[in-house]
Amino acid sequence: MENIRVGIAQAAQLPSFIEIHNSSTILDALAIAGFKEAPGTDLLAIHRGRTLNLFVSLHAHGIKNNDRIFILQRRRKDGSRKKQFLESLSQRAPSVIEIMNRKRMKLNTEKKAEYYRILDLMYNSWENYKTFPKMLEDLLKGQEMHHTNNSSNTKQIGTNLDFMSEISEEPLPSLGFVQSNGRNVSTCGIAND
């Protein structure tokens, strides 16, 4: 890295040439040249038709020896200082947050509805069993006993599974082919083998 000679000029003035290291930023060059940002304005640095970032080095912008940088001061619309990102966001925040909360609440209600739908499907599939009323009764009795015996030294009461001996062990129905008049015909329903 080396020192380079850079001319810095405002719009209608002759450039003032300074000697600066090429790893220095545009702001460093402006400070050496004596340019200061007036209150209520922003500085714009222009080199060969491009707007330069004030916080990036001269070398990164491709500025070489004897190049000129033109400085413009742009007045802010309201004349106040530049607002930070979070400050500008906080002015809009109530409406933005309200919209975000509405979306979140809608998503949560959709998730809850899906959760309850799946639970209903699970219990609906249990209702097809012949022993479902007995299972449900045993589950409710077990929970009731657990909640009524609220002492810390009692064990958790599980479900009574005495009704398991009543369940048949016949094979499940299967989909298959049925012979009809000597031909194999695919059945649309369930056939027991």
Order of alpha helices (4+ residues) and beta strands (2+ residues): beta-beta-alpha-beta-beta-alpha-beta-alpha-alpha-beta-beta
